[in-house]
Amino acid sequence: MTKKKFFLQGTLLTLVSLFLRITNMGYRSYLSQTIGSKGMGLYQLIFSVFMLTVTLSTSGISLAVTRMVTAAIASGKGRTVRSVVAKCFGFCLSISLTIALCLFFLADFAADVFLGDPQAAPCLRILGVGLPFMSLCTCMKGYFLAVDESLNTAVSDTLEQILTIAATVFFFWNYAPESIETACLAAMAASTLGEAVSFLTSWTAYRRSLRRNTPPEREKSQGVLRGLSHIALPCTLSSAARSMLNTGENLLIPRELQRFGLGYSDALSQYGLLQGMAMPMLYFPSSFLTSFASLLIPKIAKERELSHKKAVAYISGRAVQAALCFGMFFSALFLAFGDSWGQAFYHSDSAGAYLRVLAPLVPLTYLDVVVDNLLKGLDEQFNSMKYNFTDSLIRVILVLCLLRFWGMESYVGILFFSTIFNASLSLHRLIKVSELRLSLGRHVFLPALCAGAAVSLSGLLLRGLVIPNHFLLVFVQTGLSGAIFAGACLAVKWLGEHSEEQSSRAEGH
């Protein structure tokens, strides 16, 4: 992939990802106003259980398909691509159907024991119908990434999002759910419908892509099962273990809050405020990073296969620098204007307050997104999953030990410890395997200084300006702060290059 094509495709994917994040935030805002923070808590808990089944059905498959298809094309074995993907399809379909059937028959048990709400069982059943569609889409996503056609995935994701939102609104308007359980069921049914349409769209694009990117002659692939075992199996096992811990953590939080002294509704509301509202806002800007980060996997994997160590170090260094700069800016922005975000998306001061408290975590959170993708491209997925699993295990233990005594304040502390712990291990491993060099002053302190100055100056310029619309206010605050931050970064870069040039001239004389 040429540099121009990389940035063009990354930009288009970022725009699509941004659209998806914005519509998802709007969708969550609509849900929160319709079913309240308690309903958002139940909605989040249902998805926590469902995501465990999704992990078992899909984890590691996309990466395995990407790596195996990339290797086949790079080694001149394009005739085996169809066979590689077809075998992965068969593997995914058998696994996902088995898990979907288990979810269907165990839904009553899971809803009663894990969710504490037997009426939520139909939600789990309807979500299970979408598992095979999601699993097959994951295979096609890996293929599209390998052949530089990730926009096909973006198109199907966009259609899925639009249809899910439209169907949810249709169900709410026409059937007016009378309880939060029936409201959640309507949202889950809409989600499953969206996944089915996403599969059909991806399948059509996949068939066309095969005719463009593979020769008419076909050849049976060898070693696909071995490749899945080497790449996908460690990811699946580690992700499944981590997903089980994450699901356990999410289910424990409301229960431990009740032991702390909160009622069921209040505990569910506090959980919904943090996990259902504040955390999506915190991750919202990362859509600018995730698209480019996913494109890094085949790019850095290719450089690794060719033993281009300097290229690996260069790509890793630039990616880490971009993630830190981006994270520093939004950390400062959330600290200064978090209340505006809470009002804009959820009409909630509490959600905004949580966002401001969690703002210092943003640089490491965004950095971890990029570092994980780089490690996957460098065949370090097992170490990455090992760190994630250890992190999740520690979080569950801390939730059990602390929440019943200190409530949500202790959970915020757990999030801080967890983020620092995970990002530190991952970054240390990346530095070791890629041989990149980081400067604390250039990569951390200077972006933090520029970000702090940008939001402070923006706050001074906007002081006294009355903007009644909260969305417009957030847009103005972000746009003005971003422009000042970009200008400050360019100025610092120019000064650094100018200083180096002057030093070189002095040494020459």
N, C-alpha and C positions, 0 to 999 in steps of 0.2 A: 504494500500500500504506500503510494507516494505521500510526501508530507502534505501537499495541497489537497489530495483526496481525503487524507486522514482528517484534516481540520474541517473540510467541507462536510464530510459525513458526520463528524463529531458535532458540528454546529447544528446541522439539521436534526440529529438525534436529540441534542440538547433542547432545541425548540419544541420538539414533540414531547420530550420528558417534562419540560416546563409546563406545557399545556396540560399534560396528564396530572401533574402535581397540583396545578391551580384548580382544575376541575374536581380533583379528589378532595382538596381542601373545601371547595364550595359544597361538594356532596356531603362531607362530614359536618359542615356548618348547617346544612339543611336537616340532616339527621338529628344533630344535637338540639336544634330548635323544635324538632317534631317529637322526639322521644326523650329529651332531657339528658342530663349527665348520668342519671341512673341507667337509662336505656343505652347510652353509649358504653357504659361499663359492661352491661350484659353483652352487647354487640361485640365488644373487644374480647370478652372471655370466650364467646362462641368461636370467634376466629382464632383464638389462641389454641383451642383444641383442634380445630380444622387444620391449622398450619402444621401441626405435627404430622398429620396424614399427608399433607402436601410435600413435606420434607422427605418422607419415606418414599413418595412416588416420583419425585423429580430431582432430588439433590444430587449434584455431581454429574448428571446426565448431559446437561448443556456443555459443561467444560469438557467432558469426555468426547462428545461429538465434535466440538471445535478443534480439539487437539488432534484427533484421529483424521478428520477430513483435511486439516491443514497439512499434516504429515503426508497424507496420500498425494495431495496436489503438489507439494514441494518436492516429493521424490519421483514425480512423473507417473504416478499410478492413479490417474483420474478415473480410469475405468472401474475402479473398485469403490468409488464414492457412493454410488447407489446402494451397493450391497452393505457398506458400513452403516449407512443411515437406516436402511431397512431392518437390519438386525437390531439396531438400537430401538427402533419402533416396536419390534416384537417384544423386546425386553421390557420396555416401559409399559406397554399395554397389559402384559401379563401381571406386572407388579401393581399397577394402578387399579385394575379391575378387582384384584384380590383385596386390596386395602379398601376400596369402595364398598365391597360386599361386607367386609368386617364392620365398617362404619355404619352401614345400614342396619345390621342386626344388633349392634352394640350401642346404638344411639340412645336408647332409653336408659341404659346403665350409665353411660357417660354423662348424660344430662343430669341424672339424679345424683350421682356420686361426685362428679367433678365440678359441675356448674351449680349444683344445689337448686336446680329448677327443672323438674321433669317436663314442663311444657316447652322447653327449648329443644327437645329431641327432633321434631320435624325439621328444624333449622339445620341440624347436622346431616340428616338424611338428604335434604335437597342439595346441600353443598357437596356431598359425596358423589352425586350424579356428574358433577363437573370435573372430578379427578382425572378420568381418562383423557378428557380434552386438554387439561392443563399439562399432563405428562407428555402427550404427543407434541404439543406446542413448544415444550421445553426442548425436545429433540430438534425441531425445526429451527428454533432460535440459535442453537449451537451451530447448525449447518449454515444459516445465514451469516452468522458472525465470521465463520471460516472463509466464506467466499465474498466477503466485503459487501453484503447486501442486507445489513442490519435494518435498513429503512423498511423492509417488508415486515419485520417484527414490530416496528414502530407503528405502521399503518394498522396492523391487526390489534395492537394494544389500544390504539386510539378508538377504533370502532367498538371494541369491548367496553371501554370506559363510557363512551357516549350512550351505548345501548343500555348498560347497567343503570346509569343515572336516569335515563328516560323511562325505563321500565319501573324503577323504584317510584319515581314521581307519579307514574300512571297508576300503580297499585295503591299508593297512598291517597290519591285524589278520588279514585273510583270505588275503593273498598274501605277507606277510613279505618285502619286497624284500631281496635278498642283497647289493646294491651301492648306492652312493650315486646312481649313474646311474638305476637302476630305481626307487629311492625318489623321485628328482626327477620321473621320468616319471609315477609315480602321483599326485604332487602337481599336476603340470601338467594331467593328464587331469581331475582333480577341479576345477581352476580353469576349464577349458573348459566342463565340465558346468554349473558355476555361472553362467557368462556366458550360456549358452543359456537357462537358466531365468529369469535376470534380463531378457533380451530379451522373452520371452513375457509376463512380468508387466508390464513397461513398456508393451508394445504394447496389452495389454488396457486399462490405465489411460489410455493415449493416446486410444484410440477413444472411451472414455466422456467424456474431457475435451473432445474436439472437439464433441460434442453439447451440452455445457454452455456452452462459451465462444465458439463460432462460430455465425453464423446459417446457416439451411438453404441459403440461396442461396450459390452458389459463383462465384468470379470468378478468372480467371487472373491471377497476379501478374506484375509486370514488374520487371526489374532485379535478379532474384535472383542471376544469374551475376555481375553487377557488384558486388552486395553481398558475395558470397563472395570475389570478387577483392580488394575493398577491406579486408574484415575478416579473413576466414579465410586468404587466401593469404599475407599477410605473417606471420601467426602460424604457418602451416604451414611455410613456408620457414625462418623463424627457429628455430622449435621443432625442425624436422628437423635443421638444422645444429647446434643446441645438443645435441640428442639424440645425434647422431653423435659429437660431442665427448665427451659424458658416457659413452657406450658405450665409446669409445676409452679414456677415462680409467679406467673400471672394468676394462677388459681389460688395460691397461698396469700397473695397480698390482701384481697378483701377479707379473707378469714382471719388473718393475723391482725388486721385493723379492727375487726370485731372483738378480738381478744384484748386489744388496746382500750376498748371501751366504746367504739362507735357502733351504731345500729347497722343493720344490713343495708338499708337504703343509703345511709351516709357513707359507709365503706365503699359501696359500689360507685357512688358519685365521686368520691375522692380518687378512686382508681380510674374512672372515666375521664376526669379532668386532666390527670397526668398522662396516662397512656393513650387515651382516645382523642385528646385535644392538644395538649402542650407538646408531646413528642412528635406528632405529625408536623406541627409548625417548625420545630427544631430541625427536622430532616428535610423540610420543604425546599430550601435553597440547594440542597445537595444534588438536585436534578441537573444542575449545571456541570457537576463532576462525574456523575455515574455513567453518562453516555460515553465520555472520553475514556473513563477508567475501563469500561468493558472493551473498548477498541484496543486498549493496551495489551490485552491478553494474547491475541494472535501476533501482534507486532513484536512484543518482547519475547514471545515463544520462538518466533522465527530467528531473531538475533541470537538467542541462546543456542538453538539448533546449529547455527553457523559459527558458534564460538566467538562471536563479536563482543568481547568483554567491555570494550570502551563504549560501544553503542548501548549495551545493557546499563552501564553505570550512568551514561548521559540521559537516557530515557527515564530511568528511575529518579535521578536527581531533579530533572525538570518537573516530573509529575508530583513529587513530594513538595517541591517549592510552590507549585501552583495550588496544591491542596491546603498548605499552611497559610498562604496569602488569602485565599478565599475564606478559609475558616476564621482567620483573625478578623476579617472585615465583618462577617455576619455575627461573630461573637460580640464585637463592639456595638453593632447595630441592635441586637437583641437586648443588650444591657441598657442601651439608651432609650429604645423605642418599643420594648416588649409589650408594654400596656396597649399601645396602638394596634399591635398585631392581634392581641387577645380580643379586643373590641371589634376589629375588622372581620375576623373569621368566625368568632363564636359569641360575640356580644358578652364576653365574660372577662371581668377583671381578674378572676382567680386563674384562668388559663394563661393570661398575660404575665401574672406574677410568677407562675411556675416557669414560664419561658425565660424570664429575666434571671431567675435563680440558676437555671441550667445552662445559661449562655456561655460561661467559661469552658464548658465541655465541648463546644462546637469545633474548635480547631482540631482536637484529637479525634473527635467523632468523624469528621470529614476526611482527615488524614487516614484513618483506619480503612475507610471505603476504598481509597486509592491503593494503599499498601496491600490489602488483601488481594486485589486484582493483579497487582504486580507479582505477588508471590505465587499465584495460580499460574501465571504465564511462565514462571521460572521453575515449575514442577515442584513447588514447595507447598502444595495444597494440604498435605498431611500436617505439616507444622502449623499452618494457619488454622486448620480445624482443631488441632491439639490445644492451641492457645485459647480459641473460642470456647472449647469444651471446659477447660480449666476455669476460665472466667465465669461461665454460667454456673458451674458447680459451686464456686465460692459465693456467688450471688444468692443462690438458693439457701445455702447455709447461713449467710448473714441475714436474709429475710426471716428465717426461722428464729434466729437468735435475738434480733434487734427490734423488729416491727411491733411486737406485742408490748414492748416497754416504752418506745419513743415514737411510734406512729410514722406518719409520712415523712417527717423530718429525717428519720433514720434512713428511709428508703432513698431520699435524695443523696445522702452521704454515701450510700451503697453505690449509686450510679456514678458518683465522682470516682470512688476507688476503682470500680470496675472498668471505667473508660480509660483511666490512666494505666492500669495494669495491662489491659489487652493491647492498647496502642504501643506501649513501651516494648512488649515482647515482640510484636509483629515488626515494628520499625527496626529493632535490634537485629532480627533475622534478615530483613531486607538489606540492611547495611552490610551484613556479613557475606551474603551470597551475591550481591550485585557490586560490591566494592565502591558504592557511592560515598561521597564526602559531604557532610553537612556542616554549616557554620551557624552557631547559635545566634550570633549577631545579625548576619545577613538573612537567615531563613526564619528567625523567630522574632527577635527584638525590633528590627526595622519594620516588618509588616504590622506588628502590634502597635508600634508608635504611629505609623501612618493611619491605621484604622481608628485608633483613639482620637487622633487629631481631626480626622475626617468627620466622624459623627459629632464631635464636640463643636466643630465649626458649623456643621449643618444645623445642629440644635440652636446655635446662636442666631443664624440667619433666619430660621423659621420661627423664632420666638416672637410672639405677638400675632403671628399669622393664624387666622381662624379658618380651618377647613372642616366643615361639619361632617362630610362623608369620610368614614374611617378607612375605606379602601383607597380612596384618593390620597388621604393623608399618608398611609403606608407607602404608596407609590412615590409620592413626592419625597418623603424622608429617605427612602431607599435609593431613588434616582440621584438626588443631590449628594448624598453621602458617598454613593458609588463613584460619581464623577470626580469628587474631590479626592477620594482614595486612589483612583486610577491616575489622576494627575500627580499626586504625591509619590506614588510608586515609580512613575516614569521619571520624575525629577530625581529621585534617589538613584535610579538605575543610570541616568545620564551622568550624575555627579560621580558615581563609582567608576564608570567607564572613562570619564574625563580624568579622574585622579590616576587611574592605571596608565592612561596614555601619557600623562605628564611624568609619571615615575619612569616609564620606559624611555622617554626622551632624555630625562636626566641621567639615567644609567648609560644611555648611548653616548652622551657627551663626556 
